Amino acid sequence: MDTTLVLFCTNICCIKETTLVLFCTNICCIKETTLVLFCTNICCIKETTLVLFCTNICCIKETTLVLFCTNICCIKETTLVLFCTNICCIKETTLVLFCTNICCVKETTLVLFCTNICCIKETTLVLFCTNICCIKETLHLLLFCGTQAFFHVFRFFAVLTEG
């Protein structure tokens, strides 16, 4: 596993690229340097220096802007990542916020993924916590590829789309 690399492996794809975050679902596996791609069942969009999150109801693109659109909110702020769920809509500059039903955590220059059983924070580290694994490594993220682990990750995004 290479440092500065986030690897998400689903049942059909395991892709790794340096300085690249890849989210692979059942229908799409896309890779672009310096680009984060989130692919759902209905959309696969790629734009340089742009993070696109596409749900069932919205596909929005803005340069140097991360847009998270759920059923109840579509918010855009420059240099800001917004995750809006049913109970929380939080915005912080240069901050990534992942809000689930039980946790709303904020840390500067930190990506936090909170699921039902774990909320972990580490500076300059991306942490993905599922029900069966909580792994932390500085400047290094290791995720196991398996149906059980990523079932909970997909369930997290399903909650976002349900609204």
C-alpha positions in Angstrom: 0.0 0.0 0.0 1.3 3.4 -1.0 1.2 6.4 1.3 -0.9 9.4 0.3 -3.4 6.9 -1.1 -6.9 6.0 -0.1 -8.1 2.8 -1.4 -11.7 1.7 -1.5 -12.2 -1.9 -2.6 -15.6 -3.3 -3.5 -16.6 -6.7 -4.7 -15.5 -6.0 -8.3 -12.7 -3.5 -8.2 -9.6 -2.7 -6.2 -7.8 0.3 -7.7 -4.9 2.3 -6.4 -3.3 5.5 -7.7 -1.0 7.8 -5.9 -2.6 11.0 -4.6 -5.9 9.7 -5.8 -9.0 8.7 -3.9 -11.1 6.1 -5.7 -14.6 5.1 -4.8 -15.7 2.1 -6.8 -19.2 0.9 -6.9 -20.7 -2.0 -8.9 -21.1 -0.1 -12.1 -18.1 2.2 -12.3 -14.4 2.3 -11.7 -12.8 5.5 -12.6 -9.4 6.9 -12.0 -8.0 10.3 -12.5 -4.9 11.9 -10.9 -5.6 14.6 -8.3 -9.3 13.8 -8.5 -11.8 12.3 -6.2 -14.6 10.4 -7.8 -17.7 9.2 -6.2 -19.7 7.0 -8.4 -23.3 6.0 -7.7 -25.7 4.0 -9.8 -26.8 6.8 -11.9 -23.8 9.1 -12.4 -20.1 8.9 -13.0 -18.6 12.3 -13.3 -15.0 13.4 -13.5 -13.5 16.9 -13.3 -10.0 17.8 -12.4 -9.4 19.4 -9.0 -13.1 18.7 -8.3 -14.9 16.3 -6.0 -18.3 15.2 -7.2 -20.8 13.5 -5.0 -23.8 12.3 -7.1 -26.9 11.0 -5.4 -30.2 10.1 -7.0 -31.5 13.6 -7.2 -28.6 15.8 -7.9 -25.3 16.0 -9.8 -23.6 19.3 -9.3 -20.1 20.3 -10.3 -18.2 23.4 -9.2 -14.5 24.0 -9.5 -12.5 23.7 -6.2 -15.8 22.9 -4.5 -17.2 19.8 -2.9 -20.9 19.4 -3.1 -22.8 16.9 -1.1 -26.4 16.7 -2.2 -29.0 14.7 -0.3 -32.7 14.8 -0.4 -33.0 17.7 1.9 -30.0 19.9 1.2 -27.8 21.1 -1.5 -25.2 23.5 -0.2 -22.1 24.9 -1.8 -19.3 26.8 -0.2 -15.9 27.4 -1.6 -13.1 25.4 -0.1 -15.6 23.7 2.1 -17.0 20.2 2.3 -20.5 19.9 3.5 -22.1 16.7 4.5 -25.8 17.1 5.2 -27.9 14.4 6.8 -31.2 14.5 8.4 -30.0 15.9 11.7 -27.0 18.0 10.9 -25.8 20.6 8.4 -22.4 21.8 9.4 -19.9 24.0 7.6 -16.4 24.8 8.5 -13.7 26.2 6.2 -11.0 23.8 5.2 -12.8 21.1 7.1 -14.4 17.9 6.1 -17.4 16.9 8.2 -19.1 13.6 8.2 -22.3 13.6 10.2 -24.2 10.5 11.0 -27.1 10.0 13.4 -24.9 9.6 16.4 -21.9 11.8 15.9 -20.9 15.2 14.5 -17.2 15.7 14.8 -15.1 18.5 13.5 -11.3 18.8 13.2 -9.3 21.1 11.0 -7.4 19.5 8.2 -9.0 16.2 9.1 -11.4 13.8 7.5 -13.7 12.0 9.9 -15.9 9.1 9.1 -18.2 8.3 11.9 -20.3 5.2 12.0 -22.3 3.7 14.7 -19.5 2.3 16.8 -16.5 4.5 16.3 -15.5 8.1 16.0 -11.7 8.4 15.5 -9.7 11.5 14.9 -6.1 11.8 13.7 -4.5 14.8 12.1 -3.7 14.6 8.4 -5.3 11.2 8.3 -8.3 9.7 6.7 -10.2 7.3 8.9 -12.9 5.0 7.7 -14.7 3.2 10.5 -17.1 0.4 9.8 -18.8 -1.9 12.2 -16.1 -4.5 11.9 -13.0 -2.5 11.6 -11.4 0.6 13.0 -7.9 1.1 11.7 -5.7 4.1 12.1 -2.3 4.7 10.6 -0.6 8.1 10.2 -0.4 9.2 6.6 -1.6 5.7 5.7 -5.0 4.1 5.4 -5.5 0.4 5.1 -8.9 -1.0 4.4 -9.7 -4.6 4.0 -11.6 -5.7 0.9 -14.6 -7.7 1.7 -18.3 -7.7 1.5 -18.9 -7.3 5.2 -16.7 -4.3 5.7 -18.0 -2.3 2.8 -21.6 -3.2 3.3 -21.6 -0.7 6.1 -19.8 2.0 4.1 -22.4 1.7 1.4 -25.1 1.8 4.0 -23.7 5.1 5.2 -24.1 6.6 1.8 -27.5 5.1 1.5 -28.5 7.0 4.5 -27.4 10.2 2.9 -29.5 9.6 -0.2 -32.6 8.6 1.8 -32.9 12.0 3.3 
